[in-house]
């Protein structure tokens, strides 16, 4: 059976692609260091119980996954020139209704 194309499902994409994973991790570390150095000071990070550094670390982790996904797709495209590739971004929830399928269809039409 000839390969007519490939759909890469559940591709990790970032809401803030301009913030690299390494920059997010460094910013989280800086906020945590500042909170440790002056625990009584309201730096914004400590005021939310460390929520900002935790979100930055989550972004860093997702950025790492997104980079790996992009690398896998790039290797496939390089080794299979001429084979069309479409991607469907990972959804926050399982696709189980018509609205979710419409989102998948829109991603496939765009890619």
VOBA-1610 file (N, C-alpha, C; in pm, whole numbers, padded with zeros to 5 digits, always signed):
BEGIN
Unk+00084-00116+00000Unk+00000+00000+00000Unk+00090+00125+00000Unk+00072+00214-00095Unk+00157+00334-00100Unk+00122+00431+00014Unk+00223+00499+00059Unk+00206+00598+00166Unk+00165+00731+00103Unk+00040+00772+00128Unk-00012+00895+00067Unk+00010+01016+00156Unk+00034+00995+00283Unk+00055+01106+00375Unk+00058+01057+00518Unk+00097+01145+00609Unk+00107+01112+00750Unk+00039+01222+00831Unk-00037+01179+00931Unk-00096+01272+01027Unk-00027+01248+01161Unk+00035+01351+01214Unk+00098+01344+01345Unk-00003+01401+01444Unk-00057+01312+01527Unk-00160+01350+01622Unk-00099+01387+01758Unk-00165+01473+01830Unk-00127+01513+01965Unk+00011+01578+01970Unk+00037+01665+01874Unk+00164+01738+01867Unk+00162+01848+01973Unk+00267+01854+02054Unk+00272+01957+02158Unk+00305+02093+02094Unk+00223+02191+02122Unk+00248+02328+02079Unk+00247+02417+02203Unk+00309+02532+02192Unk+00319+02622+02307Unk+00228+02743+02290Unk+00167+02782+02401Unk+00083+02902+02400Unk+00170+03028+02387Unk+00292+03021+02437Unk+00385+03134+02431Unk+00514+03088+02365Unk+00513+03071+02232Unk+00632+03017+02165Unk+00752+03110+02171Unk+00733+03236+02203Unk+00845+03329+02211Unk+00929+03312+02337Unk+00878+03237+02434Unk+00952+03212+02558Unk+01011+03072+02550Unk+01143+03066+02538Unk+01209+02936+02527Unk+01203+02863+02661Unk+01219+02734+02655Unk+01219+02654+02776Unk+01333+02691+02869Unk+01449+02718+02813Unk+01564+02754+02897Unk+01543+02889+02965Unk+01483+02984+02895Unk+01454+03115+02956Unk+01349+03101+03065Unk+01249+03018+03044Unk+01145+02997+03145Unk+01204+02933+03270Unk+01289+02832+03251Unk+01352+02765+03365Unk+01442+02861+03441Unk+01517+02945+03369Unk+01605+03042+03434Unk+01524+03145+03512Unk+01413+03190+03457Unk+01328+03286+03526Unk+01268+03225+03652Unk+01227+03100+03645Unk+01172+03031+03763Unk+01277+03022+03872Unk+01398+02988+03831Unk+01508+02976+03928Unk+01538+03110+03993Unk+01538+03217+03914Unk+01563+03350+03970Unk+01456+03388+04071Unk+01330+03363+04039Unk+01222+03395+04132Unk+01233+03315+04261Unk+01266+03187+04248Unk+01280+03103+04367Unk+01400+03148+04451Unk+01510+03184+04386Unk+01627+03233+04460Unk+01595+03363+04532Unk+01521+03451+04466Unk+01485+03579+04528Unk+01394+03556+04649Unk+01300+03462+04637Unk+01211+03432+04749Unk+01286+03370+04865Unk+01385+03285+04836Unk+01465+03223+04942Unk+01554+03326+05011Unk+01606+03420+04934Unk+01696+03521+04990Unk+01621+03619+05080Unk+01497+03650+05047Unk+01419+03748+05124Unk+01275+03698+05134Unk+01249+03598+05221Unk+01117+03536+05227Unk+01007+03631+05271Unk+01039+03739+05341Unk+00937+03832+05388Unk+00895+03932+05282Unk+00975+03947+05178Unk+00947+04045+05073Unk+00842+03990+04977Unk+00749+04076+04939Unk+00643+04036+04844Unk+00695+04059+04704Unk+00753+03953+04645Unk+00812+03965+04511Unk+00713+03933+04400Unk+00594+03893+04439Unk+00498+03853+04336Unk+00496+03703+04319Unk+00611+03640+04328Unk+00616+03494+04314Unk+00573+03428+04443Unk+00626+03477+04554Unk+00590+03420+04684Unk+00447+03451+04722Unk+00397+03563+04676Unk+00262+03603+04711Unk+00159+03504+04659Unk+00188+03437+04552Unk+00096+03339+04494Unk+00137+03198+04533Unk+00215+03185+04639Unk+00257+03052+04683Unk+00350+02983+04586Unk+00427+03060+04513Unk+00520+03000+04418Unk+00455+02960+04287Unk+00337+03014+04260Unk+00266+02976+04138Unk+00342+03019+04012Unk+00400+03138+04012Unk+00471+03186+03893Unk+00590+03097+03857Unk+00677+03063+03954Unk+00786+02972+03918Unk+00735+02835+03872Unk+00628+02787+03933Unk+00574+02657+03893Unk+00522+02662+03750Unk+00456+02770+03712Unk+00406+02784+03576Unk+00521+02796+03477Unk+00626+02868+03516Unk+00743+02880+03429Unk+00810+02744+03410Unk+00817+02663+03515Unk+00876+02529+03503Unk+00788+02439+03416Unk+00656+02453+03427Unk+00565+02377+03342Unk+00588+02415+03196Unk+00601+02545+03169Unk+00627+02589+03033Unk+00759+02531+02982Unk+00861+02532+03067Unk+00991+02477+03028Unk+00979+02329+02991Unk+00902+02255+03069Unk+00882+02113+03041Unk+00807+02093+02910Unk+00702+02170+02889Unk+00626+02159+02764Unk+00709+02202+02644Unk+00795+02301+02662Unk+00882+02345+02553Unk+00979+02234+02514Unk+01026+02159+02612Unk+01116+02047+02583Unk+01042+01939+02501Unk+00919+01910+02540Unk+00839+01811+02466Unk+00812+01861+02325Unk+00775+01990+02312Unk+00747+02047+02180Unk+00871+02039+02090Unk+00987+02065+02145Unk+01111+02057+02068Unk+01136+01914+02020Unk+01113+01817+02108Unk+01130+01676+02067Unk+01031+01639+01957Unk+00905+01681+01971Unk+00806+01651+01869Unk+00846+01711+01734Unk+00888+01837+01736Unk+00930+01903+01612Unk+01050+01831+01550Unk+01142+01785+01633Unk+01259+01714+01581Unk+01219+01582+01515Unk+01127+01509+01576Unk+01080+01383+01516Unk+01014+01408+01381Unk+00929+01509+01374Unk+00861+01540+01248Unk+00963+01584+01144Unk+01059+01667+01183Unk+01162+01713+01089Unk+01244+01597+01034Unk+01279+01500+01121Unk+01355+01383+01074Unk+01272+01302+00976Unk+01142+01286+01005Unk+01058+01210+00913Unk+01050+01280+00778Unk+01026+01411+00780Unk+01014+01487+00655Unk+01145+01479+00576Unk+01259+01488+00644Unk+01387+01482+00576Unk+01413+01344+00514Unk+01368+01240+00580Unk+01394+01106+00528Unk+01285+01056+00433Unk+01174+01128+00424Unk+01064+01090+00334Unk+01018+01211+00254Unk+01106+01265+00170Unk+01066+01384+00094Unk+00948+01353+00003Unk+00862+01449-00008Unk+00747+01432-00096Unk+00625+01371-00029Unk+00641+01320+00092Unk+00526+01266+00165Unk+00463+01380+00245Unk+00336+01412+00218Unk+00272+01521+00292Unk+00256+01485+00441Unk+00280+01583+00526Unk+00267+01565+00671Unk+00176+01674+00724Unk+00076+01633+00800Unk-00012+01727+00870Unk-00001+01698+01019Unk-00019+01800+01099Unk-00012+01782+01244Unk-00143+01827+01307Unk-00176+01762+01418Unk-00291+01799+01499Unk-00237+01830+01638Unk-00259+01951+01687Unk-00206+01984+01819Unk-00271+01901+01930Unk-00194+01876+02034Unk-00247+01806+02151Unk-00360+01889+02210Unk-00465+01822+02248Unk-00580+01888+02308Unk-00570+01878+02459Unk-00627+01975+02528Unk-00627+01973+02674Unk-00714+01860+02728Unk-00810+01816+02648Unk-00900+01708+02689Unk-00913+01608+02575Unk-00971+01494+02605Unk-00997+01395+02501Unk-01100+01450+02403Unk-01088+01410+02279Unk-01185+01449+02177Unk-01298+01346+02181Unk-01416+01394+02215Unk-01528+01301+02228Unk-01661+01359+02178Unk-01653+01473+02109Unk-01777+01532+02060Unk-01753+01599+01925Unk-01859+01649+01868Unk-01851+01709+01735Unk-01763+01834+01734Unk-01770+01915+01840Unk-01685+02034+01846Unk-01537+01997+01845Unk-01500+01894+01918Unk-01362+01847+01919Unk-01318+01797+01782Unk-01407+01726+01715Unk-01374+01678+01581Unk-01360+01794+01483Unk-01438+01897+01501Unk-01425+02016+01416Unk-01288+02081+01437Unk-01242+02085+01560Unk-01109+02139+01589Unk-01000+02057+01519Unk-01014+01926+01523Unk-00918+01837+01455Unk-00923+01862+01305Unk-01043+01872+01250Unk-01058+01897+01106Unk-00996+02031+01067Unk-01014+02133+01148Unk-00954+02263+01120Unk-00802+02254+01122Unk-00746+02179+01218Unk-00600+02163+01224Unk-00549+02088+01101Unk-00622+01985+01057Unk-00581+01911+00939Unk-00591+01996+00814Unk-00693+02078+00803Unk-00710+02165+00687Unk-00601+02272+00682Unk-00557+02318+00799Unk-00452+02421+00805Unk-00315+02362+00772Unk-00294+02236+00805Unk-00162+02174+00789Unk-00153+02104+00660
//
